[in-house]
Amino acid sequence: MCRCCWCVDVALDLDLFREKLLLLKQMLLAREEMSKEGRAPVTLEQDSVGRLSRIDAMQVQAMALAQQRRRESERAAIDAALRRIEEGEFGYCITCGEEIAEARLFNLPSVASCIECARQK
């Protein structure tokens, strides 16, 4: 490994982004664990729950499932960013190959596109 100042700074930055991504993934997994109850199937027993209560329960379940899909998408983006770090491609747009602004990466480390390519989508 090269010992010049630039290479050391880049390695430290990648470590920072790796740690941030792993923390985000850990937080997602914790939220997923907490929301398991909301995704449970709604029982439709006529005797135990009124019609409006069942509708409310079904809406809560639908929202919990939608949140779960978002978390799965976020987790996939985080895993992809971690792979890009390992492969030496982190920080470069997957569409045009240009560098992604460091401020953009810091705010959303799982981002895979530069701002220009993201605007075009």
DSSP file (Angstrom, degrees, kcal/mol; ACC not computed):
  #  RESIDUE AA STRUCTURE BP1 BP2  ACC     N-H-->O    O-->H-N    N-H-->O    O-->H-N    TCO  KAPPA ALPHA  PHI   PSI    X-CA   Y-CA   Z-CA
    1    1 A M              0   0    0      0, 0.0     2,-0.1     0, 0.0     6,-0.0   0.000 360.0 360.0 360.0 137.1    0.0    0.0    0.0
    2    2 A C        -     0   0    0      1,-0.1     0, 0.0     5,-0.0     0, 0.0  -0.359 360.0-152.7 -67.4 146.3    1.2    3.5   -0.9
    3    3 A R        +     0   0    0      4,-0.1    -1,-0.1    -2,-0.1     2,-0.0   0.250  50.8 125.1-107.6  11.7    2.2    5.7    2.0
    4    4 A C  S  > S-     0   0    0      1,-0.1     4,-1.8     4,-0.0     5,-0.2  -0.347  72.7-113.2 -69.6 156.8    1.5    9.1    0.4
    5    5 A C  H  > S+     0   0    0      1,-0.2     4,-2.3     2,-0.2     5,-0.2   0.866 112.7  56.0 -59.0 -39.9   -0.9   11.4    2.1
    6    6 A W  H  > S+     0   0    0      1,-0.2     4,-2.2     2,-0.2    -1,-0.2   0.925 107.5  47.0 -63.1 -45.8   -3.6   11.2   -0.6
    7    7 A C  H  > S+     0   0    0      1,-0.2     4,-2.4     2,-0.2    -1,-0.2   0.894 111.7  51.0 -64.4 -40.0   -3.9    7.4   -0.5
    8    8 A V  H  X S+     0   0    0     -4,-1.8     4,-2.3     2,-0.2    -1,-0.2   0.920 110.2  49.7 -63.5 -43.4   -4.1    7.4    3.3
    9    9 A D  H  X S+     0   0    0     -4,-2.3     4,-2.4     1,-0.2    -2,-0.2   0.908 110.6  49.8 -61.8 -42.5   -6.9   10.0    3.3
   10   10 A V  H  X S+     0   0    0     -4,-2.2     4,-2.5     2,-0.2    -1,-0.2   0.923 110.5  50.0 -62.9 -43.9   -8.8    8.1    0.7
   11   11 A A  H  X S+     0   0    0     -4,-2.4     4,-2.2     1,-0.2    -1,-0.2   0.904 110.9  49.6 -61.9 -41.2   -8.5    4.9    2.7
   12   12 A L  H  X S+     0   0    0     -4,-2.3     4,-2.2     2,-0.2    -1,-0.2   0.907 110.2  50.8 -64.6 -40.5   -9.7    6.7    5.9
   13   13 A D  H  X S+     0   0    0     -4,-2.4     4,-2.6     2,-0.2    -2,-0.2   0.921 109.5  50.2 -62.8 -43.3  -12.7    8.1    3.9
   14   14 A L  H  X S+     0   0    0     -4,-2.5     4,-2.7     1,-0.2    -1,-0.2   0.890 109.6  51.3 -63.1 -38.5  -13.6    4.6    2.7
   15   15 A D  H  X S+     0   0    0     -4,-2.2     4,-2.6     2,-0.2    -1,-0.2   0.908 109.7  50.3 -62.9 -40.6  -13.4    3.3    6.2
   16   16 A L  H  X S+     0   0    0     -4,-2.2     4,-2.4     2,-0.2    -2,-0.2   0.933 113.0  45.2 -62.3 -46.4  -15.7    6.1    7.4
   17   17 A F  H  X S+     0   0    0     -4,-2.6     4,-2.7     2,-0.2    -2,-0.2   0.893 111.9  52.5 -65.8 -39.3  -18.2    5.4    4.6
   18   18 A R  H  X S+     0   0    0     -4,-2.7     4,-2.5     2,-0.2    -2,-0.2   0.936 111.4  46.7 -60.6 -46.5  -18.0    1.6    5.3
   19   19 A E  H  X S+     0   0    0     -4,-2.6     4,-2.2     1,-0.2    -2,-0.2   0.907 112.7  49.7 -61.9 -42.1  -18.7    2.3    9.0
   20   20 A K  H  X S+     0   0    0     -4,-2.4     4,-2.4     2,-0.2    -2,-0.2   0.915 111.9  48.0 -64.2 -42.8  -21.6    4.6    8.2
   21   21 A L  H  X S+     0   0    0     -4,-2.7     4,-2.3     2,-0.2    -2,-0.2   0.903 111.4  50.0 -64.7 -41.8  -23.1    2.1    5.8
   22   22 A L  H  X S+     0   0    0     -4,-2.5     4,-2.2     2,-0.2    -1,-0.2   0.879 110.7  50.1 -65.4 -36.9  -22.8   -0.7    8.3
   23   23 A L  H  X S+     0   0    0     -4,-2.2     4,-2.3     2,-0.2    -2,-0.2   0.918 110.1  50.0 -66.0 -43.4  -24.5    1.4   11.0
   24   24 A L  H  X S+     0   0    0     -4,-2.4     4,-2.2     1,-0.2    -2,-0.2   0.904 111.2  49.5 -60.4 -41.3  -27.4    2.3    8.6
   25   25 A K  H  X S+     0   0    0     -4,-2.3     4,-2.4     2,-0.2    -1,-0.2   0.912 109.7  50.9 -64.9 -42.1  -27.8   -1.4    7.8
   26   26 A Q  H  X S+     0   0    0     -4,-2.2     4,-2.0     1,-0.2    -2,-0.2   0.899 110.0  50.1 -61.6 -41.1  -27.9   -2.3   11.5
   27   27 A M  H  X S+     0   0    0     -4,-2.3     4,-2.4     2,-0.2    -1,-0.2   0.898 109.6  51.3 -64.9 -40.7  -30.5    0.4   12.1
   28   28 A L  H  X S+     0   0    0     -4,-2.2     4,-2.4     1,-0.2    -2,-0.2   0.919 109.5  49.6 -61.5 -44.1  -32.6   -1.0    9.2
   29   29 A L  H  X S+     0   0    0     -4,-2.4     4,-2.0     1,-0.2    -1,-0.2   0.876 110.2  50.9 -64.2 -36.7  -32.4   -4.5   10.7
   30   30 A A  H  X S+     0   0    0     -4,-2.0     4,-2.0     2,-0.2    -1,-0.2   0.917 111.1  47.9 -66.3 -42.9  -33.5   -3.2   14.1
   31   31 A R  H  X S+     0   0    0     -4,-2.4     4,-1.5     1,-0.2    -2,-0.2   0.883 110.0  53.4 -64.2 -37.3  -36.5   -1.4   12.6
   32   32 A E  H  < S+     0   0    0     -4,-2.4     4,-0.4     1,-0.2    -1,-0.2   0.915 108.3  49.5 -62.7 -42.9  -37.4   -4.5   10.7
   33   33 A E  H >< S+     0   0    0     -4,-2.0     3,-0.9     1,-0.2     4,-0.3   0.899 110.8  50.1 -63.2 -40.9  -37.4   -6.5   13.9
   34   34 A M  H 3< S+     0   0    0     -4,-2.0     3,-0.4     1,-0.2    -1,-0.2   0.782 109.5  51.6 -69.2 -26.4  -39.6   -4.0   15.7
   35   35 A S  T 3X S+     0   0    0     -4,-1.5     4,-1.0     1,-0.2     3,-0.4   0.384  76.4 100.4 -95.1   5.1  -42.1   -3.9   12.9
   36   36 A K  T X4 S+     0   0    0     -3,-0.9     3,-0.7    -4,-0.4     4,-0.5   0.879  79.3  56.4 -57.8 -38.5  -42.7   -7.7   12.6
   37   37 A E  G >4 S+     0   0    0     -3,-0.4     3,-1.1    -4,-0.3    -1,-0.2   0.882 102.6  54.7 -62.6 -38.8  -45.9   -7.4   14.6
   38   38 A G  G 34 S+     0   0    0     -3,-0.4    26,-0.3     1,-0.2    -1,-0.2   0.742 106.5  52.2 -67.8 -22.6  -47.5   -4.9   12.2
   39   39 A R  G << S+     0   0    0     -4,-1.0    -1,-0.2    -3,-0.7    -2,-0.2   0.489  82.6 117.6 -91.3  -3.5  -46.9   -7.2    9.2
   40   40 A A  S <  S-     0   0    0     -3,-1.1    -3,-0.0    -4,-0.5    21,-0.0  -0.300  80.0 -88.9 -63.2 147.1  -48.6  -10.2   10.8
   41   41 A P        -     0   0    0      0, 0.0     2,-0.4     0, 0.0    -1,-0.1  -0.264  42.1-118.0 -57.8 141.3  -51.7  -11.5    9.0
   42   42 A V        -     0   0    0     -3,-0.1     2,-0.3    16,-0.0    12,-0.0  -0.688  23.1-133.6 -82.9 128.1  -54.9   -9.8   10.1
   43   43 A T        -     0   0    0     -2,-0.4    14,-0.1     1,-0.1    -1,-0.0  -0.655  10.5-158.3 -82.1 138.6  -57.5  -12.1   11.6
   44   44 A L        +     0   0    0     -2,-0.3     2,-0.5     4,-0.0    -1,-0.1  -0.193  32.0 151.7-111.4  40.4  -60.9  -11.7   10.2
   45   45 A E     >  -     0   0    0      1,-0.2     4,-1.5     2,-0.0     3,-0.2  -0.614  36.8-151.7 -75.1 121.5  -63.0  -13.2   13.0
   46   46 A Q  T  4 S+     0   0    0     -2,-0.5    -1,-0.2     1,-0.2     5,-0.1   0.840  91.1  52.0 -62.6 -35.2  -66.4  -11.6   13.1
   47   47 A D  T  4 S+     0   0    0      1,-0.2    -1,-0.2    -3,-0.0     3,-0.1   0.854 111.4  43.2 -73.3 -34.6  -66.9  -12.1   16.8
   48   48 A S  T  4 S+     0   0    0     -3,-0.2     2,-0.4     1,-0.2    -1,-0.2   0.762 117.7  31.3 -88.3 -24.4  -63.6  -10.6   18.0
   49   49 A V  S  < S-     0   0    0     -4,-1.5    -1,-0.2     4,-0.0     2,-0.0  -0.995  73.2-126.1-140.0 138.2  -63.3   -7.5   15.9
   50   50 A G     >  -     0   0    0     -2,-0.4     4,-2.1     1,-0.1     5,-0.2  -0.263  36.2-101.6 -74.7 168.8  -65.8   -5.0   14.3
   51   51 A R  H  > S+     0   0    0      1,-0.2     4,-2.2     2,-0.2     5,-0.2   0.912 121.0  47.0 -59.8 -47.6  -65.7   -4.1   10.6
   52   52 A L  H  > S+     0   0    0      1,-0.2     4,-2.6     2,-0.2    -1,-0.2   0.872 110.4  53.2 -65.2 -36.7  -64.0   -0.8   11.1
   53   53 A S  H  > S+     0   0    0      2,-0.2     4,-2.5     1,-0.2    -1,-0.2   0.888 109.0  49.4 -64.5 -38.6  -61.4   -2.3   13.4
   54   54 A R  H  X S+     0   0    0     -4,-2.1     4,-2.5     2,-0.2    -2,-0.2   0.911 110.5  50.2 -65.9 -41.9  -60.6   -4.9   10.7
   55   55 A I  H  X S+     0   0    0     -4,-2.2     4,-2.2     2,-0.2    -2,-0.2   0.931 111.7  48.2 -62.2 -44.9  -60.3   -2.2    8.1
   56   56 A D  H  X S+     0   0    0     -4,-2.6     4,-2.5     1,-0.2    -2,-0.2   0.925 111.8  49.8 -59.3 -45.1  -58.0   -0.2   10.3
   57   57 A A  H  X S+     0   0    0     -4,-2.5     4,-2.2     1,-0.2    -1,-0.2   0.884 110.3  50.1 -62.7 -39.0  -55.9   -3.4   11.0
   58   58 A M  H  X S+     0   0    0     -4,-2.5     4,-2.4     2,-0.2    -1,-0.2   0.874 110.5  49.9 -68.2 -36.8  -55.7   -4.1    7.3
   59   59 A Q  H  X S+     0   0    0     -4,-2.2     4,-2.5     2,-0.2    -2,-0.2   0.914 110.6  49.4 -66.3 -42.9  -54.5   -0.6    6.6
   60   60 A V  H  X S+     0   0    0     -4,-2.5     4,-2.3     1,-0.2    -2,-0.2   0.911 111.7  49.5 -61.2 -42.0  -51.9   -0.8    9.3
   61   61 A Q  H  X S+     0   0    0     -4,-2.2     4,-2.4     2,-0.2    -2,-0.2   0.919 109.9  50.5 -63.5 -43.5  -50.7   -4.1    7.8
   62   62 A A  H  X S+     0   0    0     -4,-2.4     4,-2.1     1,-0.2    -2,-0.2   0.906 111.6  48.1 -62.0 -41.8  -50.5   -2.6    4.3
   63   63 A M  H  X S+     0   0    0     -4,-2.5     4,-2.4     2,-0.2    -1,-0.2   0.900 110.9  51.1 -65.6 -39.9  -48.5    0.3    5.6
   64   64 A A  H  X S+     0   0    0     -4,-2.3     4,-2.0   -26,-0.3    -2,-0.2   0.890 110.3  49.2 -64.6 -39.2  -46.1   -2.0    7.5
   65   65 A L  H  X S+     0   0    0     -4,-2.4     4,-2.1     2,-0.2    -1,-0.2   0.890 110.3  50.7 -67.2 -38.9  -45.6   -4.1    4.3
   66   66 A A  H  X S+     0   0    0     -4,-2.1     4,-2.1     2,-0.2    -2,-0.2   0.910 110.5  49.5 -64.0 -42.3  -44.9   -1.0    2.3
   67   67 A Q  H  X S+     0   0    0     -4,-2.4     4,-2.5     1,-0.2    -2,-0.2   0.890 108.6  53.8 -62.7 -38.6  -42.3    0.1    4.8
   68   68 A Q  H  X S+     0   0    0     -4,-2.0     4,-2.5     2,-0.2    -2,-0.2   0.911 107.0  50.6 -62.4 -42.8  -40.8   -3.4    4.7
   69   69 A R  H  X S+     0   0    0     -4,-2.1     4,-2.1     2,-0.2    -1,-0.2   0.903 110.6  49.8 -62.4 -40.5  -40.4   -3.1    1.0
   70   70 A R  H  X S+     0   0    0     -4,-2.1     4,-2.6     2,-0.2    -2,-0.2   0.917 110.6  49.5 -63.1 -42.8  -38.7    0.3    1.3
   71   71 A R  H  X S+     0   0    0     -4,-2.5     4,-2.8     1,-0.2    -2,-0.2   0.902 109.6  51.4 -63.8 -39.8  -36.3   -1.1    4.0
   72   72 A E  H  X S+     0   0    0     -4,-2.5     4,-2.1     2,-0.2    -1,-0.2   0.901 111.0  48.4 -62.9 -40.3  -35.5   -4.1    1.7
   73   73 A S  H  X S+     0   0    0     -4,-2.1     4,-2.0     2,-0.2    -2,-0.2   0.913 112.5  48.2 -64.9 -43.4  -34.7   -1.6   -1.1
   74   74 A E  H  X S+     0   0    0     -4,-2.6     4,-2.4     2,-0.2    -2,-0.2   0.907 110.9  51.2 -62.6 -42.2  -32.5    0.5    1.2
   75   75 A R  H  X S+     0   0    0     -4,-2.8     4,-2.7     1,-0.2    -2,-0.2   0.896 108.9  50.8 -64.5 -39.4  -30.7   -2.6    2.5
   76   76 A A  H  X S+     0   0    0     -4,-2.1     4,-2.2     2,-0.2    -1,-0.2   0.898 110.7  49.3 -63.8 -39.9  -30.0   -3.7   -1.1
   77   77 A A  H  X S+     0   0    0     -4,-2.0     4,-2.2     2,-0.2    -2,-0.2   0.894 111.7  48.8 -65.7 -39.8  -28.6   -0.2   -1.9
   78   78 A I  H  X S+     0   0    0     -4,-2.4     4,-2.5     2,-0.2    -2,-0.2   0.930 111.4  49.1 -64.9 -45.6  -26.4   -0.4    1.2
   79   79 A D  H  X S+     0   0    0     -4,-2.7     4,-2.0     1,-0.2    -2,-0.2   0.892 111.1  50.5 -61.3 -39.6  -25.1   -3.9    0.3
   80   80 A A  H  X S+     0   0    0     -4,-2.2     4,-2.3     2,-0.2    -1,-0.2   0.899 109.8  50.3 -65.2 -40.2  -24.4   -2.7   -3.2
   81   81 A A  H  X S+     0   0    0     -4,-2.2     4,-2.0     2,-0.2    -2,-0.2   0.902 109.0  51.4 -64.9 -40.9  -22.5    0.3   -1.8
   82   82 A L  H  X S+     0   0    0     -4,-2.5     4,-2.0     1,-0.2    -1,-0.2   0.888 109.9  50.2 -62.8 -38.2  -20.5   -1.9    0.4
   83   83 A R  H  X S+     0   0    0     -4,-2.0     4,-2.2     2,-0.2    -2,-0.2   0.904 108.0  53.1 -64.6 -40.9  -19.6   -4.1   -2.6
   84   84 A R  H  X>S+     0   0    0     -4,-2.3     5,-2.6     1,-0.2     6,-1.4   0.874 107.2  52.3 -63.4 -35.7  -18.5   -1.0   -4.5
   85   85 A I  H ><5S+     0   0    0     -4,-2.0     3,-1.0     4,-0.2    -1,-0.2   0.950 111.6  45.9 -61.8 -48.0  -16.2   -0.1   -1.6
   86   86 A E  H 3<5S+     0   0    0     -4,-2.0    -2,-0.2     1,-0.2    -1,-0.2   0.835 115.0  47.4 -64.3 -33.0  -14.6   -3.6   -1.7
   87   87 A E  H 3<5S-     0   0    0     -4,-2.2    -1,-0.2    -5,-0.1    -2,-0.2   0.455 113.9-115.2 -89.9  -1.1  -14.3   -3.5   -5.5
   88   88 A G  T <<5S+     0   0    0     -3,-1.0    -3,-0.2    -4,-0.6    -4,-0.1   0.690  90.0 106.4  77.8  18.5  -12.8    0.0   -5.6
   89   89 A E    > < +     0   0    0     -5,-2.6     3,-1.5    -6,-0.2    -4,-0.2   0.394  40.5 124.3-109.0   0.7  -15.8    1.6   -7.4
   90   90 A F  T 3  S+     0   0    0     -6,-1.4     3,-0.1     1,-0.2    22,-0.1  -0.378  70.7  28.7 -66.2 137.9  -17.3    3.5   -4.5
   91   91 A G  T 3  S+     0   0    0      1,-0.3     9,-3.5    20,-0.3     2,-0.4   0.402  97.2 104.8  94.4  -1.6  -17.8    7.2   -5.2
   92   92 A Y  B <  S-A   99   0A   0     -3,-1.5    -1,-0.3     7,-0.3     7,-0.2  -0.930  78.0-108.9-114.9 138.5  -18.2    6.8   -8.9
   93   93 A C     >  -     0   0    0      5,-3.5     4,-1.2    -2,-0.4    20,-0.2  -0.391  16.8-146.6 -63.6 131.6  -21.5    7.1  -10.7
   94   94 A I  T  4 S+     0   0    0     18,-2.7    -1,-0.2     2,-0.1    19,-0.1   0.635  96.5  46.7 -75.5 -12.2  -22.7    3.7  -12.1
   95   95 A T  T  4 S+     0   0    0     17,-0.3    -1,-0.1     3,-0.1    18,-0.1   0.908 131.6   9.4 -92.6 -53.4  -24.2    5.5  -15.1
   96   96 A C  T  4 S-     0   0    0      2,-0.1    -2,-0.1     3,-0.0     3,-0.1   0.598  89.6-125.9-107.4 -14.1  -21.6    7.9  -16.3
   97   97 A G     <  +     0   0    0     -4,-1.2    -3,-0.1     1,-0.3     3,-0.1   0.403  63.4 134.1  85.1  -3.8  -18.5    6.9  -14.3
   98   98 A E        -     0   0    0     -6,-0.1    -5,-3.5     1,-0.1    -1,-0.3  -0.346  66.0 -87.5 -75.3 161.0  -17.9   10.4  -13.0
   99   99 A E  B     -A   92   0A   0     -7,-0.2     2,-0.4    -3,-0.1    -7,-0.3  -0.415  37.3-129.0 -67.3 142.3  -17.1   11.0   -9.3
  100  100 A I        -     0   0    0     -9,-3.5    14,-0.1    14,-0.1     5,-0.1  -0.782  36.6 -97.6 -89.6 136.0  -20.1   11.5   -7.0
  101  101 A A     >  -     0   0    0     -2,-0.4     4,-2.2     1,-0.1     3,-0.3  -0.252  26.1-131.4 -55.7 136.0  -19.8   14.7   -4.9
  102  102 A E  H  > S+     0   0    0      1,-0.2     4,-2.7     2,-0.2     5,-0.2   0.858 107.4  56.3 -60.4 -36.1  -18.4   13.8   -1.4
  103  103 A A  H  > S+     0   0    0      2,-0.2     4,-2.0     1,-0.2    -1,-0.2   0.892 107.4  49.3 -62.8 -38.5  -21.2   15.9    0.2
  104  104 A R  H  > S+     0   0    0     -3,-0.3     4,-2.2     2,-0.2    -2,-0.2   0.917 112.7  47.1 -65.6 -43.3  -23.8   13.7   -1.6
  105  105 A L  H  < S+     0   0    0     -4,-2.2    -2,-0.2     1,-0.2    -1,-0.2   0.888 110.4  52.5 -64.8 -39.1  -22.1   10.5   -0.5
  106  106 A F  H  < S+     0   0    0     -4,-2.7    -1,-0.2     1,-0.2    -2,-0.2   0.902 114.0  42.3 -65.3 -39.8  -21.8   11.8    3.1
  107  107 A N  H  < S+     0   0    0     -4,-2.0    -2,-0.2     1,-0.3    -1,-0.2   0.830 136.5  14.7 -75.4 -32.5  -25.6   12.5    3.2
  108  108 A L    ><  +     0   0    0     -4,-2.2     3,-2.2    -5,-0.2    -1,-0.3  -0.651  69.5 179.6-142.3  80.2  -26.6    9.4    1.4
  109  109 A P  T 3  S+     0   0    0      0, 0.0   -18,-0.1     0, 0.0    -4,-0.1   0.659  79.2  60.6 -64.2 -15.4  -23.7    6.9    1.3
  110  110 A S  T 3  S+     0   0    0     -5,-0.0   -29,-0.1   -29,-0.0    -5,-0.1   0.476  76.0 123.6 -87.9  -0.7  -25.6    4.2   -0.5
  111  111 A V    <   -     0   0    0     -3,-2.2   -20,-0.3    -7,-0.2   -11,-0.1  -0.312  39.2-173.7 -63.4 142.0  -26.2    6.5   -3.5
  112  112 A A        +     0   0    0      2,-0.1   -18,-2.7   -22,-0.1     2,-0.3   0.470  59.8  61.9-115.4  -6.6  -25.0    5.0   -6.8
  113  113 A S  S    S-     0   0    0    -20,-0.2   -20,-0.1   -19,-0.1   -14,-0.0  -0.919  78.1-116.8-125.7 148.0  -25.5    8.0   -9.2
  114  114 A C     >  -     0   0    0     -2,-0.3     4,-2.3     1,-0.1     5,-0.2  -0.303  41.2-102.4 -70.4 166.5  -24.1   11.5   -9.5
  115  115 A I  H  > S+     0   0    0      1,-0.2     4,-2.0     2,-0.2     5,-0.1   0.857 120.3  54.8 -63.5 -35.3  -26.6   14.3   -9.1
  116  116 A E  H  > S+     0   0    0      1,-0.2     4,-1.1     2,-0.2    -1,-0.2   0.933 111.8  42.3 -65.5 -45.2  -26.7   14.9  -12.9
  117  117 A C  H  > S+     0   0    0      1,-0.2     4,-0.7     2,-0.2    -2,-0.2   0.861 112.0  55.4 -69.4 -34.7  -27.6   11.3  -13.7
  118  118 A A  H >< S+     0   0    0     -4,-2.3     3,-0.7     1,-0.2    -1,-0.2   0.874 105.2  53.3 -65.0 -36.3  -30.1   11.1  -10.9
  119  119 A R  H 3< S+     0   0    0     -4,-2.0    -1,-0.2     1,-0.2    -2,-0.2   0.830 104.4  56.0 -66.5 -31.4  -31.9   14.2  -12.3
  120  120 A Q  H 3<        0   0    0     -4,-1.1    -1,-0.2     1,-0.2    -2,-0.2   0.660 360.0 360.0 -76.9 -15.6  -32.2   12.5  -15.7
  121  121 A K    <<        0   0    0     -4,-0.7    -1,-0.2    -3,-0.7    -2,-0.1   0.482 360.0 360.0 -78.7 360.0  -34.0    9.4  -14.2
